[in-house]
Amino acid sequence: MWQRGKAYPPELRERVFILADTGLTVGAIARTLLVSVSYVSKVLSRREKTGETAARAQRCHLVPRLHDHAIHPASAAGGERAAQAAAASSRALAQFQGRSSDSREAG
């Protein structure tokens, strides 16, 4: 899903915030969304410290010299991995929303 020099999509950030607000740990969110713990931690830390929820503009980005000549092997599998991550996060979100509605009904 991630490519050098590109931010994750805003929808992924929103899913991180939703899952964090349900009480999931940073590690659980990372496993659910198939991203690094570092990414989740940084996104949540920035929201906590500054209130920012959007990605900042890229600074000092250099295009690789072979950018136009080579296809990175990871980019070929990126679409499949993104689809898997989206499906996994949708299932997790539905599961946690179901748990929270069950606890409200019981109380």
C-alpha positions in Angstrom: 0.0 0.0 0.0 2.7 2.5 1.0 5.1 3.9 -1.7 8.1 6.0 -1.0 7.2 9.7 -1.1 3.5 9.2 -0.8 1.2 9.6 2.2 -1.4 6.9 3.1 -4.9 7.8 1.9 -7.0 10.0 4.2 -9.5 7.2 4.6 -6.9 5.1 6.3 -6.1 7.9 8.8 -9.9 8.1 9.6 -10.0 4.3 10.2 -7.0 4.7 12.6 -8.9 7.4 14.5 -12.1 5.4 14.6 -10.4 2.3 15.9 -8.4 4.3 18.5 -11.6 5.9 19.7 -13.1 2.5 20.3 -10.3 1.7 22.7 -8.0 -0.5 20.6 -4.3 -0.4 21.3 -1.8 1.0 18.8 -0.5 -2.6 18.1 -4.0 -3.9 17.5 -4.8 -1.1 15.1 -1.6 -1.6 13.2 -2.3 -5.4 12.8 -5.9 -4.7 11.8 -5.1 -2.2 9.1 -1.8 -3.9 8.0 0.3 -0.8 8.7 3.3 -0.2 11.0 2.9 0.5 14.7 5.1 3.6 14.1 2.6 5.0 11.6 -0.4 4.5 14.0 1.6 6.0 16.9 2.6 9.0 14.9 -0.9 9.7 13.5 -2.4 9.5 17.0 0.3 11.5 18.6 -0.1 14.3 16.1 -3.8 14.4 16.7 -3.3 14.5 20.4 -0.6 17.2 20.4 -1.8 19.5 17.6 -5.3 18.4 16.7 -4.2 17.8 13.1 -5.9 14.8 11.4 -4.7 15.4 7.8 -1.3 14.5 6.4 1.2 17.3 6.2 2.7 18.4 2.9 5.8 16.4 1.8 9.1 18.3 2.3 12.4 17.8 0.6 11.1 15.0 -1.6 13.5 13.7 -4.2 12.3 11.5 -7.1 14.4 8.4 -7.4 16.7 8.5 -10.5 15.2 5.3 -11.9 11.6 6.2 -11.2 10.5 6.2 -14.8 12.5 3.0 -15.7 11.7 0.5 -13.0 8.6 -1.0 -11.5 9.1 -1.7 -7.8 8.0 -5.3 -7.0 6.0 -4.1 -4.0 3.9 -1.8 -6.2 2.5 -4.7 -8.2 1.1 -6.3 -5.1 -0.1 -3.0 -3.6 -3.6 -3.2 -5.0 -4.2 -6.6 -3.5 -2.7 -5.6 -0.1 -4.8 -2.4 -0.1 -8.0 -4.5 -0.7 -7.0 -6.9 2.1 -6.4 -4.0 4.5 -9.7 -2.4 3.6 -11.6 -5.6 4.2 -9.9 -6.3 7.5 -10.5 -2.9 8.8 -14.2 -3.0 7.8 -14.6 -6.3 9.6 -12.9 -5.0 12.7 -14.9 -1.8 12.8 -18.2 -3.7 12.4 -17.1 -6.1 15.2 -16.3 -3.3 17.6 -19.4 -1.3 16.7 -21.4 -4.5 17.4 -19.7 -4.9 20.8 -20.4 -1.3 21.8 -24.1 -1.5 20.9 -24.4 -4.8 22.8 -22.9 -3.1 25.9 -25.4 -0.2 25.6 -28.3 -2.6 25.3 -27.2 -4.5 28.4 -26.8 -1.3 30.5 
